[in-house]
């Protein structure tokens, strides 16, 4: 029974495991992958927030309380997209460690 390959935007480890297993990832593996991506997303949000902390905007197109609020939402969305498309590799390492701990190998 062949499985359909995941899209190229899926993280490499996710593609490899899904293609090597008849039914794709198990629920436990998918939950581990989601947790790893959420961890990377949180890390990236913190990193991006630090990067943009010193950026000042001026009138007429910037500044104010509304922009401060929007920036945090925008950075969170940037981080979510980065993590979903492979990120910087943190999610893959965290995913491997979660699976190792679950299997009692850590």
PyMOL commands that set and color helices and strands:
alter all, ss='L'
color gray80, all
select helices_A, chain A and resi 12-19+27-52+65-84+90-102
alter helices_A, ss='H'
color red, helices_A
deselect
rebuild
show_as cartoon
